Amino acid sequence: MRWSKSLIAAGMLAAVMGATADAGVNPLSLYAGAGYAKETNTGAPGGSVGFVAGATVDAVVVRMGAEVGYDLLGSATVNTTKSTLSLIPVTAQLYYGLPLPEGTVKPWLTVGAGPYSQRVKVEPSGLPSTTINSSKLGFNLGAGVDLAPPATGWKFGLDGRFHVIGKDSKIGSTESTKVLTLMVRLYLM
């Protein structure tokens, strides 16, 4: 059953790519980026770096894509035990480009959902460390802008997103995990 859904999705993607390719436009975009990630829950550590990579394909009204990231959410030390939090989101994304005249600035809105793998590494002083991994369904909402300065051939983007991941007692979470990410991305094609 899982394979049949994948084949249907691949067929739909190929049809969309074929339709836009006939129009003389490269419908596929690949990107990589880096930025800042911060858990916004009360008592969360200070935040740290985040990385993202993804691909999108232009459809008739929206762009569809898939994205994977790694967000190091920071460390906190309580007494003599250090805890480090990280997050790996793997999401399907929909992007809606705001209707503006053709130009170098293209603002957009996005929504996405998928599995978020949360990791907590606990390092008690003088004892071996332990790592707890858990995956929960999450979603994100965000906005961004793509910039393509004329005559450079480069395209980059800026975006901010708010992620919500279901609560998980396995990692000691008593409420949904909420994360803010701010990223700069470079489009590779």
C-alpha positions as CSV (number, residue, x, y, z in Angstrom):
1,M,0.0,0.0,0.0
2,R,2.8,2.4,0.9
3,W,4.5,1.8,-2.5
4,S,1.3,2.5,-4.4
5,K,0.9,5.9,-2.7
6,S,4.5,6.7,-3.5
7,L,4.1,5.8,-7.1
8,I,0.9,7.9,-7.4
9,A,2.7,10.9,-5.8
10,A,5.7,10.4,-8.2
11,G,3.3,10.3,-11.2
12,M,1.5,13.5,-10.1
13,L,4.9,15.2,-9.6
14,A,6.1,14.1,-13.1
15,A,2.8,15.4,-14.7
16,V,3.2,18.8,-13.0
17,M,6.9,19.0,-14.0
18,G,6.0,18.0,-17.6
19,A,3.3,20.7,-17.8
20,T,5.6,23.4,-16.6
21,A,8.5,22.2,-18.7
22,D,6.4,22.6,-21.8
23,A,5.9,26.2,-20.8
24,G,9.7,26.7,-21.0
25,V,10.2,27.2,-17.3
26,N,12.4,25.1,-15.0
27,P,9.9,23.9,-12.4
28,L,12.4,22.4,-10.0
29,S,14.3,24.3,-7.4
30,L,16.9,22.9,-5.0
31,Y,18.1,24.8,-2.0
32,A,20.3,24.7,1.1
33,G,20.3,27.1,4.0
34,A,21.4,27.9,7.5
35,G,20.1,30.1,10.3
36,Y,18.9,30.2,13.9
37,A,16.5,27.8,15.7
38,K,15.0,28.4,19.2
39,E,12.5,26.4,21.2
40,T,10.0,28.9,22.6
41,N,8.6,26.8,25.5
42,T,9.1,28.1,29.0
43,G,12.5,27.1,30.4
44,A,13.9,26.1,27.0
45,P,17.7,26.6,26.3
46,G,18.9,29.7,24.4
47,G,18.7,28.3,20.9
48,S,21.5,27.7,18.4
49,V,22.1,27.0,14.7
50,G,19.8,25.3,12.2
51,F,20.3,23.9,8.7
52,V,17.8,23.1,6.0
53,A,17.8,21.5,2.5
54,G,14.9,20.9,0.2
55,A,13.4,20.8,-3.2
56,T,10.3,22.5,-4.6
57,V,8.4,22.1,-7.9
58,D,6.1,24.8,-9.4
59,A,2.5,23.8,-9.9
60,V,-0.3,25.9,-11.3
61,V,-1.0,28.1,-8.3
62,V,1.4,26.8,-5.6
63,R,4.8,25.3,-5.2
64,M,5.0,21.9,-3.6
65,G,8.1,20.6,-1.9
66,A,9.9,18.4,0.6
67,E,12.3,19.6,3.2
68,V,14.7,18.2,5.8
69,G,16.4,20.1,8.5
70,Y,18.6,19.9,11.6
71,D,18.0,22.3,14.4
72,L,20.4,22.3,17.4
73,L,18.1,23.9,20.0
74,G,20.8,24.5,22.6
75,S,22.0,23.1,25.9
76,A,21.0,23.7,29.5
77,T,22.8,22.6,32.7
78,V,20.8,21.8,35.8
79,N,23.0,21.1,38.8
80,T,25.7,19.0,37.2
81,T,23.6,17.5,34.4
82,K,23.9,18.9,30.9
83,S,21.0,18.4,28.4
84,T,21.3,19.1,24.7
85,L,18.2,19.3,22.5
86,S,18.0,18.9,18.8
87,L,15.3,18.4,16.2
88,I,15.2,16.8,12.7
89,P,12.0,17.8,10.8
90,V,11.2,16.0,7.5
91,T,8.2,17.8,6.0
92,A,6.1,18.2,3.0
93,Q,5.6,21.9,2.2
94,L,3.1,24.0,0.2
95,Y,4.1,27.5,-0.8
96,Y,1.8,30.2,-2.0
97,G,3.5,33.1,-3.8
98,L,1.8,36.4,-3.1
99,P,0.6,38.0,-6.4
100,L,2.9,40.8,-7.2
101,P,4.1,42.1,-10.6
102,E,7.1,40.3,-12.0
103,G,10.3,41.4,-10.3
104,T,13.3,40.5,-8.2
105,V,11.4,40.2,-4.9
106,K,8.9,37.4,-4.4
107,P,7.2,37.0,-1.0
108,W,5.4,33.8,-0.1
109,L,3.5,31.9,2.7
110,T,4.1,28.3,3.6
111,V,2.5,25.5,5.5
112,G,4.0,22.0,6.1
113,A,3.6,18.8,8.1
114,G,5.5,15.6,8.7
115,P,7.5,13.7,11.3
116,Y,9.8,15.6,13.6
117,S,12.5,13.6,15.3
118,Q,13.4,15.0,18.7
119,R,16.6,14.1,20.5
120,V,17.6,14.8,24.0
121,K,21.2,14.0,25.1
122,V,21.7,13.9,28.9
123,E,25.2,14.1,30.2
124,P,25.4,13.8,34.0
125,S,28.8,14.8,35.5
126,G,31.0,11.7,36.1
127,L,28.4,9.3,34.5
128,P,27.9,8.0,31.0
129,S,25.7,10.0,28.7
130,T,22.3,8.8,27.4
131,T,20.4,9.8,24.4
132,I,16.6,9.7,24.0
133,N,15.1,9.9,20.5
134,S,11.4,10.2,19.7
135,S,9.4,11.1,16.6
136,K,6.1,12.9,16.6
137,L,3.9,14.5,13.9
138,G,4.3,18.2,13.7
139,F,3.4,21.1,11.5
140,N,4.8,24.5,10.6
141,L,3.5,27.9,9.3
142,G,5.7,30.6,7.9
143,A,6.5,33.3,5.5
144,G,9.5,34.3,3.4
145,V,10.8,36.2,0.5
146,D,12.9,35.0,-2.5
147,L,15.3,37.5,-4.0
148,A,16.9,37.2,-7.5
149,P,19.1,40.2,-8.2
150,P,19.1,40.9,-11.9
151,A,22.1,39.8,-14.0
152,T,23.7,37.8,-11.2
153,G,22.2,34.3,-11.9
154,W,21.8,33.9,-8.1
155,K,18.6,33.4,-6.1
156,F,18.4,33.4,-2.3
157,G,15.7,33.6,0.2
158,L,14.9,34.5,3.8
159,D,12.2,32.9,5.9
160,G,10.7,32.5,9.3
161,R,8.6,29.6,10.6
162,F,6.8,28.5,13.7
163,H,6.8,24.8,14.3
164,V,4.6,22.8,16.7
165,I,5.4,19.2,17.5
166,G,3.1,17.0,19.5
167,K,3.9,16.5,23.2
168,D,5.9,13.4,24.1
169,S,6.4,12.0,27.6
170,K,9.3,9.8,26.3
171,I,11.5,12.9,26.1
172,G,10.0,14.5,29.2
173,S,7.7,16.9,27.3
174,T,4.5,17.8,29.1
175,E,3.3,20.1,26.4
176,S,3.7,20.5,22.6
177,T,7.2,21.6,21.6
178,K,7.2,25.0,19.9
179,V,10.2,26.1,17.8
180,L,10.9,29.3,15.9
181,T,13.3,29.1,12.9
182,L,14.9,31.9,10.9
183,M,16.8,30.8,7.8
184,V,18.7,32.2,4.9
185,R,18.7,29.9,1.8
186,L,20.6,29.7,-1.4
187,Y,18.9,28.2,-4.4
188,L,21.1,25.8,-6.2
189,M,19.0,25.4,-9.4
